[in-house]
């Protein structure tokens, strides 16, 4: 039995079958968590000596574009001391917020900003939730499936406007 | 009592020492850094989104353009993920050639790093020395793949074609002369007092911080953490090669320099072993619906022509599933997470870029350091904005 299977069994034994669903793809076990208890379980995975997933290798979103549980967050965990990986998933509905894990793994800070940028998923208690790759003025979240690959209005020329100019125009309209 | 005021300095996005279009907002108390914020995204092309509109074969070319110092490793990481999805077994010759080429590319990437990093800190001669050897490697890469920076040579199922007959002798010539060249760089830098004063004890990162930030590659190993994807999760028959993973102790700029120089020597050992034991045989898996036929076959065989057309036009359809393929790129762990919905295009391609996380740790590194050390810190991490912004 590999290390990851032991961890998965330990998770089910600790938290019960309810919040933890186990599946598998191409030989790698995946764990889907109940969003209400996910943060607690992720914290357990980081700090429990049997699991010890010290490194958050990757954290990203997936948009399945379905009515229920549209988004999926994938936490790719890596244990340096136990030499094993585990993919942990959480399904979310549109508009749902999810607690940040940036206090558990510092790496999550930028990952969560990227997910907010690309999918519009908000994270509760995140220290600095801003767009990271795209411009602050950008409209929409490009990695959503309903966002066209070439953008909404590709041919529109980009007009750069300073904040003072924008305010000046608004005052002019009033007067 | 004088009033204390902080000064905010904007560094970049057009700044020679930021290695691309990185903008750093640095808050200073005199010359001491209080806080710094990196701003990225100036090079964002939406690679992850673009891949969703391309077949698996077409998306391969996007990987070249991530870390442009290191096209072959990027190809390999993408192909490993695809091959996991498809469940392909790669012939030994292709695996061995992949290792040899990726290690050559690692040396080239580290040479570019040592050249520019030394230039940033005022040691110009190293640039000319290192670029001379990098040119030799790029000539080999061009001879084999046809391109210097964007090879797209490692393909799903194997390689684009076999290496030319004089490949072995070209690589052997490089292997013979290169150790002496590394010694030359070491004479210029390792014991150089100015170099040491500018790098030792600068921009330190402790091991627990590095792990928590998800830092990988030479930066993590300079902090004394023994993690190398080639050893931890061997791919492409790396477990059959004999090499050691160099480690640092202090996690400062100097240790990162030492670790990378050692890594070049180890890569050279791998290259040497690789060409010595290079097995004969095919360079592509025999999977008719994934690997396009040889050009020669296409011109003489009707069935091969049809197959070629189908693979290029429609692509192939991996079964529904997910796969993560990771390699130890020169910058750290480069991973591709592919989700297939059973169609010929990836449903989601996620790129885990090592520089993205390595850059996120810079504010922690330079907190409380002098403003002149920002350049040393950014240089020592070896970021490439092409893969950070994707």
Interface residues (C-beta under 8 A of the other chain):
Chain A: X25 X26 X28 X30 X54 X55 X56 X57 X58 X60 X62 X63 X74 X76 X80 X83 X85 X87 X105 X106 X107 X109 X110 X118 X131 X132 X133 X134 X135 X142 X143 X147 X149
Chain B: X40 X41 X44 X46 X48 X49 X50 X52 X53 X84 X85 X87 X209 X211 X212 X213 X214 X225 X227 X232 X233 X321 X322 X323 X324 X326 X333 X335 X337 X339 X347 X348 X350 X352 X356 X357 X360 X361 X364 X389 X390
